[in-house]
């Protein structure tokens, strides 16, 4: 085996996985979206665009992305800057921050549902403290802002950890020599 072929052979399993589990389903979805009875058609797309629920879902999705992504990146950046410094208990804090990475998406959804359901932990706590008289329905259609908040909180908890790890890894790749040189030239932590 030639040495030049080795890198390609090593990424072949990952490439095959992506083709089988991402590429093929994507092509199948596009085929189903633009054909009807095996013939090219825009009828499915027109039906989707004509449905008022499509536009509500699109607005909701764009709103979620507009809130979650900047908040996630900002929160992860602050956490990474804190964790990039040496302090007592740093390792324990790091392990606590990356716990969401170890939990599957389904398990995370069940955890958040159990916490936010009308008989869940959060409602029981608020009722016992006397802060509310009736349970809050986080997932009800009549309270869309609560539904939005529940999704934002769950997604921030679940996915901020991966953004945090990526930013922290990048910060830790910066050579100490560069940081010392910047300090010599008068730079502080934020400049």
N, C-alpha and C positions, 0 to 999 in steps of 0.2 A: 504494500500500500504506500503510495506516495505521501509525503508529509503535507503537500499542498492540499490534498483531498481530505485530510483529517478534520479540519474545522467544519467543512460542509457535512461530513458524515456525523459529526457531533450535534449539529443543529437540525439534522434531518428529522429526528423524532418530534421535536417541538414544531417544526414546520408542518409535518404530517398531521399532528394534533390540531393545529390552527386551521388547516385546510378542511379537515373532517368535521370539526366542531364549530367553526366560525364561517369559513368560506362557503361550504356547501349549504348550510341553513340560510345564509344571507342570499345566495343566488336563488334558492328555492322560494324565499319570501318575495324577492323581486319578481320572479316568474309568476307566482300566485297573485301578486298585486296588479300586474299588467296583462293578465290573460283571463279570458272567460271561455270555458269549454275548449281550451287549447288554442284559441285564436287571440291575437293581440287586441287588447281593449283597454280603454280608460274608464270603464264603467265602475269598477271597484274604487278607483281613486275619486271619481266624481261623487260616488255614494258617500265616501268618507268625508270629503270636503263639504258636501251638502248637509251633513249631519251637524246640528248645533252643538252636540256633545263633543265633537272633534275639536272645535274651536275652544271650548271650555277647557278641555284636557290639554290642548297646546298652550293656552295662557297659563294654566296651573303649572305645567312642566317648566316653562320658561321662567316663571316666578320662582319656583323652587331652585332652579339652577342659578338664578340671579342672586338669591339669598345664600344658598348653601356654599357654592364654590368660593366666593371671596371670603366668607366667614371661615371656611375650612382652611384656606391657605393662610389667612391672617393668624388664626389660632395656632396652626401648626408651626408657623414661623416663630411666634412668640415662645411656644413650648420648646422648639429646637434651640433657640438662642439661650434660653434658660438652661437647658440640658447640656449645652456645649461647654458650660463652665463647670469647674470642679466644686462640689459641695457635699456635705455629709448626707448620706442617704440617696445619692444620685442613682445607684444601681437599682434600688428598690423602687424609686420613682419611675425610672425607665421601664421596668417590668410592668408596673401598674398602668403606665400610659399605653403600652402595646398589647394589653389584654384583648381589646376588641379585634385585633388581627387574628387571634386564635379561635374566635367564635365564628361559626358559619353564618351566612346571611339569614338562613331560615331560623336558626336558633336565636339570633339577634332580634328578628322580627317577633318571635314568640315571647322573648324576654320583655320587649317594649310593649307588646300587647298586654301581657300580664301586669305590667306596671301601670299602664294608662287606661285599662278597661274600667267600667263603672264600679266593679267590685275589686279593683286592683289596689296595689300598694299605695300609690300616690293619693287616690281618692280616700282610702281608709285613713291615711295619715292626716290629710286635710280635714276630714270629718272628725277624727279624734281630737285634733287640736282646736276644733271649733271655728276654723277659718271658713268653712262652707257648710251650708245646710243640706244640700243635695249633691249627689255625685256629679262630676263634670263629665260630659260625653265628648271625649277627645276624637272619637271616630264617627260622630253623627253628621249627617248631611246638613242638619239645621245649624251647626256651628262650624262652618268651613274654616274660620280663622284658627280654631282649636285643632282641627284636622291638619291644617298646614303647619302649625307649631309642632304637633306631635311628629310629623314626618321630618321636619327640620332637625329637631332634637335627636331623633333616632339616627338619622343619616350623619349628623355631626359626630355623634358618639362612635358610630360604626366605622366611618371612613377617614376621619381626621388622623387616625393613627398611621395610616400608610403614607399620607402626605408628610406627616411629622417625621417618620423614619427616613423618607427620601431627602428632606431638607437637612436633617441632622447628619446623614451620611455625607451630603455635600459639604456641610460646614466642617466636618471632621477631616475631609480630604484637603482642606486648606493647610498648607505647610506652616509650621510654627515660625519659620524664618520670615515669611511674609508678614505675619502679625507683629513680630518684633520690629521689622523694618518700618512698618506703618506707625508703630508706637514711637520709634526714633524720630520720624518726620512729623510728629505732633498729632497724629490721628488718635481719637478716642474710640470708645465702643461703637458709637453711632455714625462716625464720619470715615 
